[in-house]
């Protein structure tokens, strides 16, 4: 019978995982293209159930004409919807972006709020979106759990949570404190390019020897 690892061994393994991520990519960032807190917020809202690539293709022309809350309001919902029509749920997202732009003007003097509570009070902004904004702007450490983070965290034994909320709580607890602001991006990028859903590229994985799930994909 194989003896399960001790708490100290598990902690050392987790720290080693993040040390390797940090050595390979010291300062990972979102792949969404933005130039201000406002364009970041809009891009993240648009990225729900869409790829960063598709969002960037749409926001390039969009931000050229509307890169502030007031300009977005002036553009209008119908024109905004045309700009983002290549992105899923574009009608709903256009409505939310216009609504959140109005609230930013009315309640926050045209500036994106810097607290989770205020961000989550904006239309179309949930916990994950707020976490991405707060973390990317280095306002407060946050780990937004999307499908990539959820999958990678469970495979690497960082969490066995069954919900994004539980996985987030586990990650905030086990991630080394000095790695918290970048952990979100490391896990997303690892899931996007290496630890794929159907055929993980274990041969290219820099933490394969630290992964408790590797044996499950030996023949994949």
N, C-alpha and C positions, 0 to 999 in steps of 0.2 A: 504493500500500500504506500502510495506516494504521500509524503507529509506535505500539507499545505504550507505555503510560505508564511513566515511570521510578518507581523505588522512592520517591523523594521526593514525586512527584505522587500515587502511591497512598496514601502515608501522610497527605498533606494532605487527600485526599478522605475517608479514613476518619475523621480527626479532625473534619472538617466535619460528617459524618453525626452523630456523637455530640454535637457542639456544638449542632446543631439539635434533637436529641431532648431535650437538657438544657434548652434555652431554652423548649421547648414544655411539658415536664413535668419540673420540677426534681427532684422527689422521688417517683418512681413506687414503688408498693408492690404486693404481691400482692393480688389481688381475693378471696382466701380470707379469711373472717372468723375472727379468733382473738383471744384475750385473754391468752395466756401462751405460753411456749416449748412447753409440752406440747400445748396445743390447736392450735398451729401445726403441730407434728409430726404429730398425728393427722389434721388437715385435709389436709396434703400427701400423706400415705399414702393417704388416701381418694380423692384427686384423680387418681390414676393411671387413665388411660383413662376419665376422667369430666370433666365441665365444672365450673368453679368454681361456677357458679350452682347446679347440682344438689347439689354438696357442701354449699354454704352452707344450702340448704333443709333438708338432713338434719342438719347439725351444730348448727343453732339449738336445736332441741328436745333433741338429744343432750347438748350441753354444759351445758344447763340442769340436767341431772341427773348428769352425769359429766364434770367438767372437770379432774380430777387422775388420776394413774395408779391410786391406790387406789380412788377412786370408780368408775373404769372396770372394775377387777377385780371390785369388788363388784356392779356392774351385770350382769356375766357375758356370755359370748359369745352366747348365744341372744337375750337382750334387745338387745344391741348390734346384732346382725344385723337385728333388726326395725326398729331406728331407721334403719339405713342401707340398707334393702332396695330403695330407689329408685336406688341407685348400682350400677353394674356391678361384678361380682365381689364382691358384698357378703359372701358367706360366707367367702371367703378373707381378705378385708380385716378382717372381724370377728375371725377367728382371729389374724391378725398383730397387730392392735391390742391384744388381750388379752395376747398373748405379749410384745410389746414393753413393755407397761405393767408386767408382772411383772419383766422384766429391769431396767427403770428403778428399780423399788423395791428389787430384790435387789442390783444392782451400783452404782447411782448415787444411793442415798439419796433416791429419789423425784424427782430433778432430771434434766431432759433433758441428756445429755452434750453438751459443747461442742467436740468434736473430730470430724473426719470419720471416723477409724478407729472410734471408739466408736459413732457414729451408724450407720455401715454394718454394725456387728455386731448391730444390732437387727433383728428379723424384719420383713420388708416394706419395709426402708429400703435403697435402692440408692444409687448415686452421684448420680443426679439429685435424689432426695429430700433426701439429705444436703446437697447443694449449695444447694438452695432454702432450707433451714433456716439454714445457716451464713450465707448471704448476707442473708436477710431480717432476721436478728438482728444483722447487722453484726459477726459474729465474725471472718469472713475473706471476702475477695472470692471469689466463685465464679460461674460461668455454667453453669447447668443447661440442657442442650440437650434441649428437647422438640420436638414437630413444628413449632411456630411458629418457634422459634429456628433450627432446622435449615434451614427453608425461607427465611426472611428473610436469614440469614447468607449463604447461597449466592447468592441473587438480588442482594444488595447487593455481592457480591464481597468479602465479609469472610473467606470460606473456600470452598474447593472440595472440602472433605473429603467422603468417601463414608459416613462413620460418625459417630454423635454424638460419640464420643470424639475423633476427628480434628477435628471442627468446634469442640469445646470447647477443644482445645489451640490451634487457630488463633486463636480469639476471645481467649483469655487472652494471646496474644502480640501481637495487633494493636490491641486496645482500649486507649485512653489510660488510664494507671494511675489517674488521678483519676476515671475514669468506671466503673471495674470493678464497684463495688458496686451500681450502678444499671443497668448494661448489660443484664443478664438480663431485667429488667422492661421496659425500652424495647423490646427485640426481641420479647418475647412480646406486648406490647400492640400493637405495630405489625403483627405477624402476625395477631393476633386481630381487629383492627378495620379495618385498611387493606390490608396486603399479603396478601389472602386467597388461599387455595390455587388456586381455579379462576378467579376473576375479581378480580384485584387492583385496588384503587381508585387507580390511578396519578394520576388527576386530583385526588385528595385528599391525595396523599403529599407530605410536607414535604421529602423528600429525593429526589424523582423525578429532578431534574436531575443528581444524583450517582449514580444507579443504572445500572449497566452492563446491566441486564436489561430496562430499560423498553421498548426497541424490540420485544422479544419479545411484548409484550402490547398493542401499539398498536391492534390490531383487536378485542381482547377486550371 
